[in-house]
Amino acid sequence: MYESQTVFVVDDDAGELAAIMAKVKSMGLEAVPFPSGEEFFNSEKVSWKGCVVAGISMAGMSGLQLQQQLAKTRSTLPVIMTSGIADIPTTVRALKQGAVTVLEKPLCDQELLDAIQEGFARADEFHRRAMRQEELQSLLASLNTSEKLVLDAVIDGARSPAIARRLGKSVRNVEFRQKLIYKKLGVGSIAQLVRLVMEAEALEAASKANWYSN
């Protein structure tokens, strides 16, 4: 399930970076090291699939700032934070920003593996949602202006006669356009049509909010 995913380890402490890399590789997972958040964002790997294990209190770009930058770029990379100090306010903030978890150093192998597996699972879900959103956007974009007006009216709960009056069309014309809408969107009923539009709106809202909270 996780074979194509990578763990990006970001830590400004060379010893910690090497130790975490060794742990991740001992789990049979692919890992790529970065000595700073800046170097991570300057690489092309930021768009890859996987998760990030980052120090929460790094010099330069901190782990929290790295999270915020990922949110701005609409990245789907989940973040696992590591911390050498039990700083409750910072930990809470990281979790509110969407961190998978905050692990205290020295890291426990099983806790790290569990967190990485959760990160990969989130990445899979983010990717699935993004692909589904793209599919729905493409379907809805296939409708012409007249069809979109009819669709909006149907979603509002209007029946064909009311839609015809609203748009200044004949009932026959409206019903013809409804059939075209059903065909283009691949649905067979009003219930399916409404569910499709609601799903598209929900995915769009999630996308605009990113996968992190600021």
C-alpha positions as CSV (number, residue, x, y, z in Angstrom):
1,M,0.0,0.0,0.0
2,Y,2.8,2.4,0.9
3,E,5.5,1.3,-1.5
4,S,5.4,4.4,-3.7
5,Q,5.5,6.8,-0.8
6,T,8.6,8.5,0.8
7,V,9.4,9.8,4.2
8,F,11.0,13.2,4.1
9,V,13.1,13.8,7.2
10,V,13.7,17.4,8.0
11,D,15.9,18.3,11.0
12,D,18.7,20.9,11.6
13,D,20.5,18.7,14.1
14,A,22.8,16.5,12.1
15,G,22.8,13.8,14.7
16,E,19.1,13.7,15.0
17,L,18.7,13.7,11.2
18,A,21.0,10.7,10.9
19,A,19.3,8.8,13.7
20,I,15.8,9.3,12.3
21,M,17.0,8.4,8.8
22,A,18.5,5.2,10.2
23,K,15.2,4.3,12.0
24,V,13.1,4.9,8.9
25,K,15.3,2.9,6.6
26,S,15.4,0.0,9.1
27,M,11.7,-0.2,8.7
28,G,12.2,-0.8,5.0
29,L,10.9,2.6,3.9
30,E,12.3,5.1,1.5
31,A,13.6,8.2,3.2
32,V,15.2,11.5,2.0
33,P,17.0,13.8,4.4
34,F,17.0,17.6,4.6
35,P,19.0,19.7,7.0
36,S,16.5,22.6,7.0
37,G,12.9,23.5,5.9
38,E,14.3,25.8,3.4
39,E,16.2,23.1,1.6
40,F,13.2,20.9,1.6
41,F,11.1,23.5,-0.1
42,N,13.8,24.3,-2.6
43,S,13.8,20.6,-3.8
44,E,11.4,19.2,-6.3
45,K,10.4,16.4,-3.9
46,V,7.9,18.7,-2.0
47,S,5.4,17.6,-4.6
48,W,6.0,13.9,-4.1
49,K,3.7,11.5,-2.3
50,G,4.5,10.5,1.3
51,C,4.8,12.3,4.6
52,V,7.2,14.6,6.4
53,V,9.0,14.0,9.7
54,A,10.2,17.5,10.9
55,G,11.8,19.0,14.0
56,I,9.3,21.3,15.6
57,S,11.9,23.9,16.8
58,M,14.4,24.2,14.0
59,A,16.5,27.2,13.4
60,G,15.4,29.2,10.4
61,M,12.2,27.7,9.2
62,S,10.6,26.0,12.2
63,G,8.4,22.9,11.9
64,L,5.4,25.1,12.5
65,Q,6.4,27.4,9.7
66,L,7.0,24.4,7.5
67,Q,3.4,23.3,8.1
68,Q,2.1,26.7,7.3
69,Q,4.1,26.8,4.0
70,L,2.8,23.4,3.0
71,A,-0.7,24.7,3.6
72,K,-0.1,27.7,1.4
73,T,1.1,25.5,-1.4
74,R,-1.9,23.2,-1.0
75,S,0.5,20.3,-0.5
76,T,-1.0,16.9,0.5
77,L,2.0,15.9,2.5
78,P,1.0,15.1,6.2
79,V,3.5,16.2,8.8
80,I,4.8,14.3,11.9
81,M,6.5,16.6,14.4
82,T,9.4,15.7,16.6
83,S,10.3,17.6,19.7
84,G,13.1,17.4,22.3
85,I,11.2,19.5,24.8
86,A,7.7,18.9,26.1
87,D,6.3,22.3,25.1
88,I,2.6,22.0,25.5
89,P,1.5,25.2,23.7
90,T,3.7,24.5,20.7
91,T,2.5,20.9,20.6
92,V,-1.1,22.0,20.7
93,R,-0.6,24.5,17.9
94,A,1.1,21.9,15.7
95,L,-1.8,19.5,16.2
96,K,-4.3,22.3,15.5
97,Q,-2.4,23.0,12.3
98,G,-3.0,19.4,11.2
99,A,0.1,17.5,12.4
100,V,-0.4,13.7,12.5
101,T,1.2,13.7,15.9
102,V,4.1,15.2,17.9
103,L,6.7,12.6,19.0
104,E,9.1,13.3,21.9
105,K,12.8,12.6,21.3
106,P,14.4,10.2,21.6
107,L,11.9,8.6,19.3
108,C,10.4,5.2,20.0
109,D,10.6,3.0,16.9
110,Q,7.0,1.7,17.2
111,E,5.5,5.1,17.7
112,L,7.5,6.5,14.8
113,L,6.3,3.6,12.5
114,D,2.7,4.0,13.7
115,A,2.9,7.7,12.9
116,I,4.4,7.2,9.5
117,Q,1.7,4.6,8.6
118,E,-1.0,7.1,9.7
119,G,0.8,9.8,7.6
120,F,0.8,7.5,4.5
121,A,-2.8,6.7,5.1
122,R,-3.7,10.4,5.2
123,A,-1.6,11.0,2.0
124,D,-3.6,8.2,0.2
125,E,-6.9,9.8,1.3
126,F,-5.8,13.3,0.3
127,H,-4.7,12.0,-3.1
128,R,-8.0,10.1,-3.6
129,R,-10.0,13.2,-2.7
130,A,-7.9,15.4,-5.0
131,M,-8.4,13.0,-7.9
132,R,-12.2,12.7,-7.2
133,Q,-12.4,16.5,-7.1
134,E,-10.7,16.8,-10.4
135,E,-13.1,14.2,-11.9
136,L,-16.2,16.1,-10.6
137,Q,-14.9,19.5,-11.8
138,S,-14.3,18.0,-15.2
139,L,-17.8,16.6,-15.4
140,L,-19.5,19.9,-14.2
141,A,-17.3,21.9,-16.6
142,S,-18.7,19.8,-19.5
143,L,-22.1,21.6,-19.0
144,N,-22.9,24.6,-21.1
145,T,-24.3,27.8,-19.7
146,S,-28.0,26.8,-20.3
147,E,-27.4,23.4,-18.8
148,K,-25.8,25.0,-15.7
149,L,-28.8,27.2,-15.2
150,V,-31.1,24.3,-15.4
151,L,-28.9,22.3,-13.0
152,D,-28.9,25.2,-10.4
153,A,-32.7,25.3,-10.6
154,V,-33.0,21.6,-10.1
155,I,-30.7,21.7,-7.1
156,D,-32.9,24.4,-5.7
157,G,-35.8,22.0,-5.8
158,A,-37.7,23.5,-8.7
159,R,-39.8,21.3,-11.0
160,S,-39.7,21.6,-14.8
161,P,-42.7,24.0,-15.2
162,A,-41.1,26.4,-12.6
163,I,-37.7,26.1,-14.2
164,A,-39.3,26.8,-17.6
165,R,-40.9,30.0,-16.3
166,R,-37.7,31.1,-14.5
167,L,-35.6,30.7,-17.7
168,G,-38.2,31.7,-20.2
169,K,-38.0,28.3,-21.9
170,S,-40.6,25.7,-22.7
171,V,-41.1,22.7,-20.4
172,R,-40.1,20.4,-23.2
173,N,-36.8,22.4,-23.7
174,V,-36.1,22.2,-19.9
175,E,-36.8,18.4,-19.8
176,F,-34.5,17.9,-22.8
177,R,-31.7,19.8,-21.1
178,Q,-32.2,17.8,-17.9
179,K,-31.7,14.6,-19.9
180,L,-28.5,16.0,-21.4
181,I,-27.3,16.9,-17.9
182,Y,-28.0,13.4,-16.6
183,K,-26.1,11.9,-19.5
184,K,-23.1,14.2,-19.2
185,L,-22.8,13.7,-15.4
186,G,-23.5,10.0,-15.6
187,V,-26.4,10.0,-13.2
188,G,-29.9,8.5,-13.5
189,S,-32.0,10.4,-11.0
190,I,-32.4,13.7,-9.2
191,A,-31.1,12.1,-6.0
192,Q,-27.9,11.0,-7.7
193,L,-27.6,14.4,-9.3
194,V,-27.9,16.2,-5.9
195,R,-25.4,13.9,-4.2
196,L,-22.9,14.5,-7.0
197,V,-23.2,18.3,-6.7
198,M,-23.0,18.1,-2.9
199,E,-19.9,16.0,-3.1
200,A,-18.3,18.4,-5.5
201,E,-19.1,21.4,-3.2
202,A,-17.8,19.5,-0.1
203,L,-14.5,18.6,-1.9
204,E,-14.1,22.2,-3.1
205,A,-14.7,23.6,0.4
206,A,-12.1,21.2,1.8
207,S,-9.6,22.2,-0.9
208,K,-10.0,25.9,-0.2
209,A,-9.5,25.3,3.5
210,N,-6.4,23.1,2.6
211,W,-5.8,20.0,4.6
212,Y,-4.3,22.1,7.5
213,S,-5.8,24.7,9.8
214,N,-4.1,28.0,10.3
